[in-house]
Amino acid sequence: MGTLMKKIRTIGMVSETALEDEWQRRATAAAIEAARGVVQMDGPIPPGTPIGRLADTEWGWVLAAMLFAWIGKRAEQAACEQLDTEQTIRLTGLDPEPWDAGCVAAILPELASTSFDWSQPITAWPKDTMVEFLLTAMRLIRKAMIARDLSDKGVTRQSNASVIARQTNAAAGGPLMTADEWNDEIGI
């Protein structure tokens, strides 16, 4: 019979995957805590408010609070582990990565304007047409990803949380205020 070999484990060593999972859990916990911070007696959304009655502005506050807390925790990870902040924030562990899905979505109008026969179902295309289509899509996606990666306006560059919060609120049809400014004293 064969010999059983016992795998030797190094004591005190933590795998990179386990560390990444822990940071993801911390980022998620921070996001949830931030959302709960928006929903409180002295916050912009009182407790017990039915979620179906939230306006777009209120959803914007919840989203902004969660997003900024999640980004903050990922930036903390980058600082603690001496990683590139931009890449640490972008790498979510999701498949596909949202950053990549955004690039694909951005090229769809240009891809649709190519000379492929859109009247036929894609399954009816000959192999050569399918190869040409996929290569065209890959070229456009690569171009979008390069533009994204070379931009000097990443998540952590030239960004200010309060400016982004105001922009998010305005995009949702709300005022150019952050959620914490609703309770500021009015000087009369």
Salt bridges, closest charged atoms under 4 A:
GLU20 OE2 - ARG74 NH1 2.67
GLU22 OE1 - ARG25 NH2 3.31
GLU22 OE2 - ARG26 NE 3.25
GLU76 OE1 - LYS73 NZ 3.04
GLU86 OE2 - ARG90 NE 3.78
ASP100 OD1 - ARG148 NH1 3.01
GLU110 OE2 - LYS143 NZ 3.69
ASP149 OD1 - ARG90 NH1 2.63
ASP149 OD1 - ARG148 NE 2.72
GLU181 OE2 - ARG166 NH2 2.40
